[in-house]
Amino acid sequence: MREELSDYGWKPGRLLTVISDGELALPNLIRNAVGGDGQVKHILDWWHISMRIQHIEAAVQGLVQTPGFTGVPVLFQRPAKSLRWRLWHGRARVAETYLKALMHDCVGLGEEPLAVRTAAARVQARCETLYTYLANNMEALVDYGRRYRNGLPISSSRAEGSVDDIANARMGKRRRMRWSPQGAHRVAVTRAAVLDGRLTVANRKRPA
């Protein structure tokens, strides 16, 4: 890994930024490779945050549209919509406050009809999921809007999308013909090299 980083242009003493979904395996791998020759900054992937917010927004919308719901819709919808803006601008602590308020309001629907209580429990569960996710990765949260405006990466969605396109197309359980793990790895390496510009027409004859 250290050799790969060096080939990519890393020099001892330079800061390395690692984006992950919260799993520490990749940041730790890079830290071990760098050793004491540089710093590693871990950033929580924005795509994974955004998807969890989307789940909350959908659950809240389902709650306020549930027959028998007697609450004030805006009191649930406004905090849910504010989560994305707060986290995008690096205001994680404020976002946590909004999550707590949503969960508290869901508890307050305990006397509503069963359908409403079920929908409220769904909102609460998704809020708890995001709250735990943020709490476990608080040090990896940044001002995503600022990074984006500065042209810096905030997500690994491009890489994950490539995994879906490459691996799932042939490695899915329902596929009759599948690559071997070694073959899938070689295709993934080649595809990554094409995406980041290392494999071009000029050097297409180089082995993956």
Secondary structure, 3 states (H helix, E strand, C coil): CHHHHHHCCCCCCCCEEEEECCCCHHHHHHHHHHCCCCCEEEEECHHHHHHHHHHHHHHHHHHHCCCCCCCCHHHHHHHHHHHHHHHHCCCHHHHHHHHHHHHHHHHCCCCCCHHHHHHHHHHHHHHHHHHHHHHHCHHHCCCHHHHHHCCCCCCCHHHHHHHHHHHHHHHCCCCCCCCCHHHHHHHHHHHHHHHCCCCCHHHCCCCC
